Amino acid sequence: MNDDLLAPSIDPNTAALGIRRVAARNEAGTRTVMMVRDHVVITDEKGTNTGPTPLEMCLSSLLGCEGVIINRCAEAMRFAYTAVDIDADGEVDQRGSRGVQGVRPYFNWVKMRIRVHTDEPDDRFQRLARNVEYRCPVMNLFRSADVKLHVTWEKVAP
């Protein structure tokens, strides 16, 4: 095991399975309305523009997950920070979702910039980044799908 990785914050020998449930309705168009617990989430394509596209929601999920995992790792490390700014761009060849064989229907690459507002020393900052990238479920889904991830971590004075 990599000594740089944080110890698990849960018993590693006991499964901690969870079910996530989302329900959706699409009325024969590009707009889909979903219920996530007590939250309404809408996706749509740019033509009618009543919500982000599903692929924009994938990027949003990536950024939101990074925020959660940064917080969890920072707590475990007692790493002091005041905020995180994250942005992402992703390239998609739209031919894939329109049925062109040999063209992937999802991201070719994603570029992320993560700006952590902290005065922590560089070695602790790098350890935080390594642990976040190791633990982030959505980032690892992208990696498993062979999406090229270009992640830039920056320290910003708080």
Phi and psi in radians as a Rosetta constraint file:
Dihedral C 1 N 2 CA 2 C 2 CIRCULARHARMONIC -1.258 0.35
Dihedral N 2 CA 2 C 2 N 3 CIRCULARHARMONIC 2.107 0.35
Dihedral C 2 N 3 CA 3 C 3 CIRCULARHARMONIC -1.136 0.35
Dihedral N 3 CA 3 C 3 N 4 CIRCULARHARMONIC -0.320 0.35
Dihedral C 3 N 4 CA 4 C 4 CIRCULARHARMONIC -1.363 0.35
Dihedral N 4 CA 4 C 4 N 5 CIRCULARHARMONIC -0.285 0.35
Dihedral C 4 N 5 CA 5 C 5 CIRCULARHARMONIC -1.384 0.35
Dihedral N 5 CA 5 C 5 N 6 CIRCULARHARMONIC 2.494 0.35
Dihedral C 5 N 6 CA 6 C 6 CIRCULARHARMONIC -1.202 0.35
Dihedral N 6 CA 6 C 6 N 7 CIRCULARHARMONIC 2.617 0.35
Dihedral C 6 N 7 CA 7 C 7 CIRCULARHARMONIC -1.144 0.35
Dihedral N 7 CA 7 C 7 N 8 CIRCULARHARMONIC 2.576 0.35
Dihedral C 7 N 8 CA 8 C 8 CIRCULARHARMONIC -1.017 0.35
Dihedral N 8 CA 8 C 8 N 9 CIRCULARHARMONIC 2.553 0.35
Dihedral C 8 N 9 CA 9 C 9 CIRCULARHARMONIC -1.670 0.35
Dihedral N 9 CA 9 C 9 N 10 CIRCULARHARMONIC 0.352 0.35
Dihedral C 9 N 10 CA 10 C 10 CIRCULARHARMONIC -2.632 0.35
Dihedral N 10 CA 10 C 10 N 11 CIRCULARHARMONIC 2.748 0.35
Dihedral C 10 N 11 CA 11 C 11 CIRCULARHARMONIC -1.106 0.35
Dihedral N 11 CA 11 C 11 N 12 CIRCULARHARMONIC 1.992 0.35
Dihedral C 11 N 12 CA 12 C 12 CIRCULARHARMONIC -1.219 0.35
Dihedral N 12 CA 12 C 12 N 13 CIRCULARHARMONIC -0.216 0.35
Dihedral C 12 N 13 CA 13 C 13 CIRCULARHARMONIC -1.717 0.35
Dihedral N 13 CA 13 C 13 N 14 CIRCULARHARMONIC -0.026 0.35
Dihedral C 13 N 14 CA 14 C 14 CIRCULARHARMONIC -2.094 0.35
Dihedral N 14 CA 14 C 14 N 15 CIRCULARHARMONIC 2.114 0.35
Dihedral C 14 N 15 CA 15 C 15 CIRCULARHARMONIC -1.059 0.35
Dihedral N 15 CA 15 C 15 N 16 CIRCULARHARMONIC 2.453 0.35
Dihedral C 15 N 16 CA 16 C 16 CIRCULARHARMONIC -2.231 0.35
Dihedral N 16 CA 16 C 16 N 17 CIRCULARHARMONIC 1.196 0.35
Dihedral C 16 N 17 CA 17 C 17 CIRCULARHARMONIC -1.380 0.35
Dihedral N 17 CA 17 C 17 N 18 CIRCULARHARMONIC 2.516 0.35
Dihedral C 17 N 18 CA 18 C 18 CIRCULARHARMONIC -2.382 0.35
Dihedral N 18 CA 18 C 18 N 19 CIRCULARHARMONIC 2.608 0.35
Dihedral C 18 N 19 CA 19 C 19 CIRCULARHARMONIC -1.884 0.35
Dihedral N 19 CA 19 C 19 N 20 CIRCULARHARMONIC 2.289 0.35
Dihedral C 19 N 20 CA 20 C 20 CIRCULARHARMONIC -1.876 0.35
Dihedral N 20 CA 20 C 20 N 21 CIRCULARHARMONIC 2.319 0.35
Dihedral C 20 N 21 CA 21 C 21 CIRCULARHARMONIC -2.184 0.35
Dihedral N 21 CA 21 C 21 N 22 CIRCULARHARMONIC 2.330 0.35
Dihedral C 21 N 22 CA 22 C 22 CIRCULARHARMONIC -2.364 0.35
Dihedral N 22 CA 22 C 22 N 23 CIRCULARHARMONIC 2.391 0.35
Dihedral C 22 N 23 CA 23 C 23 CIRCULARHARMONIC -2.044 0.35
Dihedral N 23 CA 23 C 23 N 24 CIRCULARHARMONIC 2.555 0.35
Dihedral C 23 N 24 CA 24 C 24 CIRCULARHARMONIC -2.454 0.35
Dihedral N 24 CA 24 C 24 N 25 CIRCULARHARMONIC 2.699 0.35
Dihedral C 24 N 25 CA 25 C 25 CIRCULARHARMONIC -2.369 0.35
Dihedral N 25 CA 25 C 25 N 26 CIRCULARHARMONIC 2.279 0.35
Dihedral C 25 N 26 CA 26 C 26 CIRCULARHARMONIC -2.176 0.35
Dihedral N 26 CA 26 C 26 N 27 CIRCULARHARMONIC 2.177 0.35
Dihedral C 26 N 27 CA 27 C 27 CIRCULARHARMONIC -1.748 0.35
Dihedral N 27 CA 27 C 27 N 28 CIRCULARHARMONIC 1.067 0.35
Dihedral C 27 N 28 CA 28 C 28 CIRCULARHARMONIC 0.996 0.35
Dihedral N 28 CA 28 C 28 N 29 CIRCULARHARMONIC 0.764 0.35
Dihedral C 28 N 29 CA 29 C 29 CIRCULARHARMONIC -2.601 0.35
Dihedral N 29 CA 29 C 29 N 30 CIRCULARHARMONIC -2.795 0.35
Dihedral C 29 N 30 CA 30 C 30 CIRCULARHARMONIC -1.602 0.35
Dihedral N 30 CA 30 C 30 N 31 CIRCULARHARMONIC -0.158 0.35
Dihedral C 30 N 31 CA 31 C 31 CIRCULARHARMONIC -1.614 0.35
Dihedral N 31 CA 31 C 31 N 32 CIRCULARHARMONIC 2.286 0.35
Dihedral C 31 N 32 CA 32 C 32 CIRCULARHARMONIC -2.224 0.35
Dihedral N 32 CA 32 C 32 N 33 CIRCULARHARMONIC 2.318 0.35
Dihedral C 32 N 33 CA 33 C 33 CIRCULARHARMONIC -1.895 0.35
Dihedral N 33 CA 33 C 33 N 34 CIRCULARHARMONIC 2.189 0.35
Dihedral C 33 N 34 CA 34 C 34 CIRCULARHARMONIC -2.059 0.35
Dihedral N 34 CA 34 C 34 N 35 CIRCULARHARMONIC 2.623 0.35
Dihedral C 34 N 35 CA 35 C 35 CIRCULARHARMONIC -1.956 0.35
Dihedral N 35 CA 35 C 35 N 36 CIRCULARHARMONIC 2.151 0.35
Dihedral C 35 N 36 CA 36 C 36 CIRCULARHARMONIC -2.119 0.35
Dihedral N 36 CA 36 C 36 N 37 CIRCULARHARMONIC 1.812 0.35
Dihedral C 36 N 37 CA 37 C 37 CIRCULARHARMONIC 0.920 0.35
Dihedral N 37 CA 37 C 37 N 38 CIRCULARHARMONIC -2.019 0.35
Dihedral C 37 N 38 CA 38 C 38 CIRCULARHARMONIC -1.766 0.35
Dihedral N 38 CA 38 C 38 N 39 CIRCULARHARMONIC 0.278 0.35
Dihedral C 38 N 39 CA 39 C 39 CIRCULARHARMONIC -1.929 0.35
Dihedral N 39 CA 39 C 39 N 40 CIRCULARHARMONIC 2.376 0.35
Dihedral C 39 N 40 CA 40 C 40 CIRCULARHARMONIC -1.649 0.35
Dihedral N 40 CA 40 C 40 N 41 CIRCULARHARMONIC 2.235 0.35
Dihedral C 40 N 41 CA 41 C 41 CIRCULARHARMONIC -2.172 0.35
Dihedral N 41 CA 41 C 41 N 42 CIRCULARHARMONIC 2.306 0.35
Dihedral C 41 N 42 CA 42 C 42 CIRCULARHARMONIC -2.101 0.35
Dihedral N 42 CA 42 C 42 N 43 CIRCULARHARMONIC 2.324 0.35
Dihedral C 42 N 43 CA 43 C 43 CIRCULARHARMONIC -2.077 0.35
Dihedral N 43 CA 43 C 43 N 44 CIRCULARHARMONIC 2.644 0.35
Dihedral C 43 N 44 CA 44 C 44 CIRCULARHARMONIC -2.798 0.35
Dihedral N 44 CA 44 C 44 N 45 CIRCULARHARMONIC 2.842 0.35
Dihedral C 44 N 45 CA 45 C 45 CIRCULARHARMONIC -1.573 0.35
Dihedral N 45 CA 45 C 45 N 46 CIRCULARHARMONIC 2.899 0.35
Dihedral C 45 N 46 CA 46 C 46 CIRCULARHARMONIC -1.111 0.35
Dihedral N 46 CA 46 C 46 N 47 CIRCULARHARMONIC -0.433 0.35
Dihedral C 46 N 47 CA 47 C 47 CIRCULARHARMONIC -1.045 0.35
Dihedral N 47 CA 47 C 47 N 48 CIRCULARHARMONIC -0.787 0.35
Dihedral C 47 N 48 CA 48 C 48 CIRCULARHARMONIC -1.761 0.35
Dihedral N 48 CA 48 C 48 N 49 CIRCULARHARMONIC -0.402 0.35
Dihedral C 48 N 49 CA 49 C 49 CIRCULARHARMONIC 0.919 0.35
Dihedral N 49 CA 49 C 49 N 50 CIRCULARHARMONIC 0.832 0.35
Dihedral C 49 N 50 CA 50 C 50 CIRCULARHARMONIC -1.722 0.35
Dihedral N 50 CA 50 C 50 N 51 CIRCULARHARMONIC 0.086 0.35
Dihedral C 50 N 51 CA 51 C 51 CIRCULARHARMONIC -3.077 0.35
Dihedral N 51 CA 51 C 51 N 52 CIRCULARHARMONIC 3.010 0.35
Dihedral C 51 N 52 CA 52 C 52 CIRCULARHARMONIC -1.155 0.35
Dihedral N 52 CA 52 C 52 N 53 CIRCULARHARMONIC 2.746 0.35
Dihedral C 52 N 53 CA 53 C 53 CIRCULARHARMONIC -1.251 0.35
Dihedral N 53 CA 53 C 53 N 54 CIRCULARHARMONIC 2.798 0.35
Dihedral C 53 N 54 CA 54 C 54 CIRCULARHARMONIC -0.994 0.35
Dihedral N 54 CA 54 C 54 N 55 CIRCULARHARMONIC -0.664 0.35
Dihedral C 54 N 55 CA 55 C 55 CIRCULARHARMONIC -1.212 0.35
Dihedral N 55 CA 55 C 55 N 56 CIRCULARHARMONIC -0.585 0.35
Dihedral C 55 N 56 CA 56 C 56 CIRCULARHARMONIC -1.135 0.35
Dihedral N 56 CA 56 C 56 N 57 CIRCULARHARMONIC -0.605 0.35
Dihedral C 56 N 57 CA 57 C 57 CIRCULARHARMONIC -1.170 0.35
Dihedral N 57 CA 57 C 57 N 58 CIRCULARHARMONIC -0.600 0.35
Dihedral C 57 N 58 CA 58 C 58 CIRCULARHARMONIC -1.071 0.35
Dihedral N 58 CA 58 C 58 N 59 CIRCULARHARMONIC -0.778 0.35
Dihedral C 58 N 59 CA 59 C 59 CIRCULARHARMONIC -1.118 0.35
Dihedral N 59 CA 59 C 59 N 60 CIRCULARHARMONIC -0.700 0.35
Dihedral C 59 N 60 CA 60 C 60 CIRCULARHARMONIC -1.069 0.35
Dihedral N 60 CA 60 C 60 N 61 CIRCULARHARMONIC -0.721 0.35
Dihedral C 60 N 61 CA 61 C 61 CIRCULARHARMONIC -1.098 0.35
Dihedral N 61 CA 61 C 61 N 62 CIRCULARHARMONIC -0.693 0.35
Dihedral C 61 N 62 CA 62 C 62 CIRCULARHARMONIC -1.066 0.35
Dihedral N 62 CA 62 C 62 N 63 CIRCULARHARMONIC -0.830 0.35
Dihedral C 62 N 63 CA 63 C 63 CIRCULARHARMONIC -1.169 0.35
Dihedral N 63 CA 63 C 63 N 64 CIRCULARHARMONIC -0.722 0.35
Dihedral C 63 N 64 CA 64 C 64 CIRCULARHARMONIC -1.115 0.35
Dihedral N 64 CA 64 C 64 N 65 CIRCULARHARMONIC -0.710 0.35
Dihedral C 64 N 65 CA 65 C 65 CIRCULARHARMONIC -1.154 0.35
Dihedral N 65 CA 65 C 65 N 66 CIRCULARHARMONIC -0.732 0.35
Dihedral C 65 N 66 CA 66 C 66 CIRCULARHARMONIC -0.995 0.35
Dihedral N 66 CA 66 C 66 N 67 CIRCULARHARMONIC -0.761 0.35
Dihedral C 66 N 67 CA 67 C 67 CIRCULARHARMONIC -1.041 0.35
Dihedral N 67 CA 67 C 67 N 68 CIRCULARHARMONIC -0.756 0.35
Dihedral C 67 N 68 CA 68 C 68 CIRCULARHARMONIC -1.135 0.35
Dihedral N 68 CA 68 C 68 N 69 CIRCULARHARMONIC -0.814 0.35
Dihedral C 68 N 69 CA 69 C 69 CIRCULARHARMONIC -1.242 0.35
Dihedral N 69 CA 69 C 69 N 70 CIRCULARHARMONIC -0.602 0.35
Dihedral C 69 N 70 CA 70 C 70 CIRCULARHARMONIC -1.030 0.35
Dihedral N 70 CA 70 C 70 N 71 CIRCULARHARMONIC -0.789 0.35
Dihedral C 70 N 71 CA 71 C 71 CIRCULARHARMONIC -1.089 0.35
Dihedral N 71 CA 71 C 71 N 72 CIRCULARHARMONIC -0.783 0.35
Dihedral C 71 N 72 CA 72 C 72 CIRCULARHARMONIC -1.121 0.35
Dihedral N 72 CA 72 C 72 N 73 CIRCULARHARMONIC -0.768 0.35
Dihedral C 72 N 73 CA 73 C 73 CIRCULARHARMONIC -1.183 0.35
Dihedral N 73 CA 73 C 73 N 74 CIRCULARHARMONIC -0.695 0.35
Dihedral C 73 N 74 CA 74 C 74 CIRCULARHARMONIC -1.085 0.35
Dihedral N 74 CA 74 C 74 N 75 CIRCULARHARMONIC -0.724 0.35
Dihedral C 74 N 75 CA 75 C 75 CIRCULARHARMONIC -1.083 0.35
Dihedral N 75 CA 75 C 75 N 76 CIRCULARHARMONIC -0.775 0.35
Dihedral C 75 N 76 CA 76 C 76 CIRCULARHARMONIC -1.118 0.35
Dihedral N 76 CA 76 C 76 N 77 CIRCULARHARMONIC -0.580 0.35
Dihedral C 76 N 77 CA 77 C 77 CIRCULARHARMONIC -1.573 0.35
Dihedral N 77 CA 77 C 77 N 78 CIRCULARHARMONIC -0.130 0.35
Dihedral C 77 N 78 CA 78 C 78 CIRCULARHARMONIC 0.952 0.35
Dihedral N 78 CA 78 C 78 N 79 CIRCULARHARMONIC 0.802 0.35
Dihedral C 78 N 79 CA 79 C 79 CIRCULARHARMONIC -1.584 0.35
Dihedral N 79 CA 79 C 79 N 80 CIRCULARHARMONIC 2.129 0.35
Dihedral C 79 N 80 CA 80 C 80 CIRCULARHARMONIC -1.538 0.35
Dihedral N 80 CA 80 C 80 N 81 CIRCULARHARMONIC 2.211 0.35
Dihedral C 80 N 81 CA 81 C 81 CIRCULARHARMONIC -2.628 0.35
Dihedral N 81 CA 81 C 81 N 82 CIRCULARHARMONIC 2.752 0.35
Dihedral C 81 N 82 CA 82 C 82 CIRCULARHARMONIC -1.906 0.35
Dihedral N 82 CA 82 C 82 N 83 CIRCULARHARMONIC -0.379 0.35
Dihedral C 82 N 83 CA 83 C 83 CIRCULARHARMONIC -2.958 0.35
Dihedral N 83 CA 83 C 83 N 84 CIRCULARHARMONIC 2.873 0.35
Dihedral C 83 N 84 CA 84 C 84 CIRCULARHARMONIC -2.386 0.35
Dihedral N 84 CA 84 C 84 N 85 CIRCULARHARMONIC 2.305 0.35
Dihedral C 84 N 85 CA 85 C 85 CIRCULARHARMONIC -1.949 0.35
Dihedral N 85 CA 85 C 85 N 86 CIRCULARHARMONIC 2.220 0.35
Dihedral C 85 N 86 CA 86 C 86 CIRCULARHARMONIC -2.285 0.35
Dihedral N 86 CA 86 C 86 N 87 CIRCULARHARMONIC 2.365 0.35
Dihedral C 86 N 87 CA 87 C 87 CIRCULARHARMONIC -2.406 0.35
Dihedral N 87 CA 87 C 87 N 88 CIRCULARHARMONIC 2.753 0.35
Dihedral C 87 N 88 CA 88 C 88 CIRCULARHARMONIC -2.580 0.35
Dihedral N 88 CA 88 C 88 N 89 CIRCULARHARMONIC 2.553 0.35
Dihedral C 88 N 89 CA 89 C 89 CIRCULARHARMONIC -2.188 0.35
Dihedral N 89 CA 89 C 89 N 90 CIRCULARHARMONIC 2.513 0.35
Dihedral C 89 N 90 CA 90 C 90 CIRCULARHARMONIC -2.399 0.35
Dihedral N 90 CA 90 C 90 N 91 CIRCULARHARMONIC 2.418 0.35
Dihedral C 90 N 91 CA 91 C 91 CIRCULARHARMONIC -1.675 0.35
Dihedral N 91 CA 91 C 91 N 92 CIRCULARHARMONIC 2.278 0.35
Dihedral C 91 N 92 CA 92 C 92 CIRCULARHARMONIC -2.269 0.35
Dihedral N 92 CA 92 C 92 N 93 CIRCULARHARMONIC 2.331 0.35
Dihedral C 92 N 93 CA 93 C 93 CIRCULARHARMONIC -1.627 0.35
Dihedral N 93 CA 93 C 93 N 94 CIRCULARHARMONIC 1.886 0.35
Dihedral C 93 N 94 CA 94 C 94 CIRCULARHARMONIC -1.123 0.35
Dihedral N 94 CA 94 C 94 N 95 CIRCULARHARMONIC -0.208 0.35
Dihedral C 94 N 95 CA 95 C 95 CIRCULARHARMONIC -1.123 0.35
Dihedral N 95 CA 95 C 95 N 96 CIRCULARHARMONIC -0.535 0.35
Dihedral C 95 N 96 CA 96 C 96 CIRCULARHARMONIC -1.079 0.35
Dihedral N 96 CA 96 C 96 N 97 CIRCULARHARMONIC -0.808 0.35
Dihedral C 96 N 97 CA 97 C 97 CIRCULARHARMONIC -1.359 0.35
Dihedral N 97 CA 97 C 97 N 98 CIRCULARHARMONIC -0.072 0.35
Dihedral C 97 N 98 CA 98 C 98 CIRCULARHARMONIC -1.875 0.35
Dihedral N 98 CA 98 C 98 N 99 CIRCULARHARMONIC 0.245 0.35
Dihedral C 98 N 99 CA 99 C 99 CIRCULARHARMONIC 1.667 0.35
Dihedral N 99 CA 99 C 99 N 100 CIRCULARHARMONIC 0.134 0.35
Dihedral C 99 N 100 CA 100 C 100 CIRCULARHARMONIC -1.313 0.35
Dihedral N 100 CA 100 C 100 N 101 CIRCULARHARMONIC 2.080 0.35
Dihedral C 100 N 101 CA 101 C 101 CIRCULARHARMONIC -1.106 0.35
Dihedral N 101 CA 101 C 101 N 102 CIRCULARHARMONIC 2.469 0.35
Dihedral C 101 N 102 CA 102 C 102 CIRCULARHARMONIC 1.487 0.35
Dihedral N 102 CA 102 C 102 N 103 CIRCULARHARMONIC -0.054 0.35
Dihedral C 102 N 103 CA 103 C 103 CIRCULARHARMONIC -1.930 0.35
Dihedral N 103 CA 103 C 103 N 104 CIRCULARHARMONIC 2.112 0.35
Dihedral C 103 N 104 CA 104 C 104 CIRCULARHARMONIC -1.158 0.35
Dihedral N 104 CA 104 C 104 N 105 CIRCULARHARMONIC 2.438 0.35
Dihedral C 104 N 105 CA 105 C 105 CIRCULARHARMONIC -1.529 0.35
Dihedral N 105 CA 105 C 105 N 106 CIRCULARHARMONIC 0.215 0.35
Dihedral C 105 N 106 CA 106 C 106 CIRCULARHARMONIC -2.334 0.35
Dihedral N 106 CA 106 C 106 N 107 CIRCULARHARMONIC -2.981 0.35
Dihedral C 106 N 107 CA 107 C 107 CIRCULARHARMONIC -1.071 0.35
Dihedral N 107 CA 107 C 107 N 108 CIRCULARHARMONIC 2.380 0.35
Dihedral C 107 N 108 CA 108 C 108 CIRCULARHARMONIC -1.375 0.35
Dihedral N 108 CA 108 C 108 N 109 CIRCULARHARMONIC -0.795 0.35
Dihedral C 108 N 109 CA 109 C 109 CIRCULARHARMONIC -2.603 0.35
Dihedral N 109 CA 109 C 109 N 110 CIRCULARHARMONIC 2.776 0.35
Dihedral C 109 N 110 CA 110 C 110 CIRCULARHARMONIC -2.360 0.35
Dihedral N 110 CA 110 C 110 N 111 CIRCULARHARMONIC 2.294 0.35
Dihedral C 110 N 111 CA 111 C 111 CIRCULARHARMONIC -1.926 0.35
Dihedral N 111 CA 111 C 111 N 112 CIRCULARHARMONIC 2.173 0.35
Dihedral C 111 N 112 CA 112 C 112 CIRCULARHARMONIC -2.103 0.35
Dihedral N 112 CA 112 C 112 N 113 CIRCULARHARMONIC 2.491 0.35
Dihedral C 112 N 113 CA 113 C 113 CIRCULARHARMONIC -2.144 0.35
Dihedral N 113 CA 113 C 113 N 114 CIRCULARHARMONIC 2.136 0.35
Dihedral C 113 N 114 CA 114 C 114 CIRCULARHARMONIC -2.029 0.35
Dihedral N 114 CA 114 C 114 N 115 CIRCULARHARMONIC 2.033 0.35
Dihedral C 114 N 115 CA 115 C 115 CIRCULARHARMONIC -1.965 0.35
Dihedral N 115 CA 115 C 115 N 116 CIRCULARHARMONIC 1.934 0.35
Dihedral C 115 N 116 CA 116 C 116 CIRCULARHARMONIC -1.760 0.35
Dihedral N 116 CA 116 C 116 N 117 CIRCULARHARMONIC 2.172 0.35
Dihedral C 116 N 117 CA 117 C 117 CIRCULARHARMONIC -1.490 0.35
Dihedral N 117 CA 117 C 117 N 118 CIRCULARHARMONIC 1.793 0.35
Dihedral C 117 N 118 CA 118 C 118 CIRCULARHARMONIC -2.743 0.35
Dihedral N 118 CA 118 C 118 N 119 CIRCULARHARMONIC 2.734 0.35
Dihedral C 118 N 119 CA 119 C 119 CIRCULARHARMONIC -1.866 0.35
Dihedral N 119 CA 119 C 119 N 120 CIRCULARHARMONIC 0.127 0.35
Dihedral C 119 N 120 CA 120 C 120 CIRCULARHARMONIC -1.083 0.35
Dihedral N 120 CA 120 C 120 N 121 CIRCULARHARMONIC 2.632 0.35
Dihedral C 120 N 121 CA 121 C 121 CIRCULARHARMONIC -1.144 0.35
Dihedral N 121 CA 121 C 121 N 122 CIRCULARHARMONIC 2.751 0.35
Dihedral C 121 N 122 CA 122 C 122 CIRCULARHARMONIC -0.999 0.35
Dihedral N 122 CA 122 C 122 N 123 CIRCULARHARMONIC -0.696 0.35
Dihedral C 122 N 123 CA 123 C 123 CIRCULARHARMONIC -1.124 0.35
Dihedral N 123 CA 123 C 123 N 124 CIRCULARHARMONIC -0.693 0.35
Dihedral C 123 N 124 CA 124 C 124 CIRCULARHARMONIC -1.230 0.35
Dihedral N 124 CA 124 C 124 N 125 CIRCULARHARMONIC -0.633 0.35
Dihedral C 124 N 125 CA 125 C 125 CIRCULARHARMONIC -1.091 0.35
Dihedral N 125 CA 125 C 125 N 126 CIRCULARHARMONIC -0.787 0.35
Dihedral C 125 N 126 CA 126 C 126 CIRCULARHARMONIC -1.140 0.35
Dihedral N 126 CA 126 C 126 N 127 CIRCULARHARMONIC -0.646 0.35
Dihedral C 126 N 127 CA 127 C 127 CIRCULARHARMONIC -1.135 0.35
Dihedral N 127 CA 127 C 127 N 128 CIRCULARHARMONIC -0.731 0.35
Dihedral C 127 N 128 CA 128 C 128 CIRCULARHARMONIC -1.004 0.35
Dihedral N 128 CA 128 C 128 N 129 CIRCULARHARMONIC -0.875 0.35
Dihedral C 128 N 129 CA 129 C 129 CIRCULARHARMONIC -1.024 0.35
Dihedral N 129 CA 129 C 129 N 130 CIRCULARHARMONIC -0.797 0.35
Dihedral C 129 N 130 CA 130 C 130 CIRCULARHARMONIC -1.077 0.35
Dihedral N 130 CA 130 C 130 N 131 CIRCULARHARMONIC -0.740 0.35
Dihedral C 130 N 131 CA 131 C 131 CIRCULARHARMONIC -1.208 0.35
Dihedral N 131 CA 131 C 131 N 132 CIRCULARHARMONIC -0.680 0.35
Dihedral C 131 N 132 CA 132 C 132 CIRCULARHARMONIC -1.092 0.35
Dihedral N 132 CA 132 C 132 N 133 CIRCULARHARMONIC -0.821 0.35
Dihedral C 132 N 133 CA 133 C 133 CIRCULARHARMONIC -1.161 0.35
Dihedral N 133 CA 133 C 133 N 134 CIRCULARHARMONIC -0.522 0.35
Dihedral C 133 N 134 CA 134 C 134 CIRCULARHARMONIC -1.244 0.35
Dihedral N 134 CA 134 C 134 N 135 CIRCULARHARMONIC -0.641 0.35
Dihedral C 134 N 135 CA 135 C 135 CIRCULARHARMONIC -1.663 0.35
Dihedral N 135 CA 135 C 135 N 136 CIRCULARHARMONIC -0.391 0.35
Dihedral C 135 N 136 CA 136 C 136 CIRCULARHARMONIC -1.153 0.35
Dihedral N 136 CA 136 C 136 N 137 CIRCULARHARMONIC 1.989 0.35
Dihedral C 136 N 137 CA 137 C 137 CIRCULARHARMONIC -1.044 0.35
Dihedral N 137 CA 137 C 137 N 138 CIRCULARHARMONIC -0.765 0.35
Dihedral C 137 N 138 CA 138 C 138 CIRCULARHARMONIC -1.245 0.35
Dihedral N 138 CA 138 C 138 N 139 CIRCULARHARMONIC -0.708 0.35
Dihedral C 138 N 139 CA 139 C 139 CIRCULARHARMONIC -1.033 0.35
Dihedral N 139 CA 139 C 139 N 140 CIRCULARHARMONIC -0.700 0.35
Dihedral C 139 N 140 CA 140 C 140 CIRCULARHARMONIC -1.267 0.35
Dihedral N 140 CA 140 C 140 N 141 CIRCULARHARMONIC -0.487 0.35
Dihedral C 140 N 141 CA 141 C 141 CIRCULARHARMONIC -1.098 0.35
Dihedral N 141 CA 141 C 141 N 142 CIRCULARHARMONIC -0.785 0.35
Dihedral C 141 N 142 CA 142 C 142 CIRCULARHARMONIC -1.050 0.35
Dihedral N 142 CA 142 C 142 N 143 CIRCULARHARMONIC -0.797 0.35
Dihedral C 142 N 143 CA 143 C 143 CIRCULARHARMONIC -1.063 0.35
Dihedral N 143 CA 143 C 143 N 144 CIRCULARHARMONIC -0.758 0.35
Dihedral C 143 N 144 CA 144 C 144 CIRCULARHARMONIC -1.127 0.35
Dihedral N 144 CA 144 C 144 N 145 CIRCULARHARMONIC -0.456 0.35
Dihedral C 144 N 145 CA 145 C 145 CIRCULARHARMONIC -1.503 0.35
Dihedral N 145 CA 145 C 145 N 146 CIRCULARHARMONIC 0.127 0.35
Dihedral C 145 N 146 CA 146 C 146 CIRCULARHARMONIC 1.094 0.35
Dihedral N 146 CA 146 C 146 N 147 CIRCULARHARMONIC 0.573 0.35
Dihedral C 146 N 147 CA 147 C 147 CIRCULARHARMONIC -1.406 0.35
Dihedral N 147 CA 147 C 147 N 148 CIRCULARHARMONIC 2.236 0.35
Dihedral C 147 N 148 CA 148 C 148 CIRCULARHARMONIC -1.246 0.35
Dihedral N 148 CA 148 C 148 N 149 CIRCULARHARMONIC 2.065 0.35
Dihedral C 148 N 149 CA 149 C 149 CIRCULARHARMONIC -1.815 0.35
Dihedral N 149 CA 149 C 149 N 150 CIRCULARHARMONIC 2.197 0.35
Dihedral C 149 N 150 CA 150 C 150 CIRCULARHARMONIC -1.996 0.35
Dihedral N 150 CA 150 C 150 N 151 CIRCULARHARMONIC 1.835 0.35
Dihedral C 150 N 151 CA 151 C 151 CIRCULARHARMONIC -1.991 0.35
Dihedral N 151 CA 151 C 151 N 152 CIRCULARHARMONIC 2.179 0.35
Dihedral C 151 N 152 CA 152 C 152 CIRCULARHARMONIC -1.969 0.35
Dihedral N 152 CA 152 C 152 N 153 CIRCULARHARMONIC 2.129 0.35
Dihedral C 152 N 153 CA 153 C 153 CIRCULARHARMONIC -1.794 0.35
Dihedral N 153 CA 153 C 153 N 154 CIRCULARHARMONIC 2.316 0.35
Dihedral C 153 N 154 CA 154 C 154 CIRCULARHARMONIC -2.311 0.35
Dihedral N 154 CA 154 C 154 N 155 CIRCULARHARMONIC 2.491 0.35
Dihedral C 154 N 155 CA 155 C 155 CIRCULARHARMONIC -1.654 0.35
Dihedral N 155 CA 155 C 155 N 156 CIRCULARHARMONIC 2.389 0.35
Dihedral C 155 N 156 CA 156 C 156 CIRCULARHARMONIC -2.200 0.35
Dihedral N 156 CA 156 C 156 N 157 CIRCULARHARMONIC 2.364 0.35
Dihedral C 156 N 157 CA 157 C 157 CIRCULARHARMONIC -1.103 0.35
Dihedral N 157 CA 157 C 157 N 158 CIRCULARHARMONIC 2.320 0.35
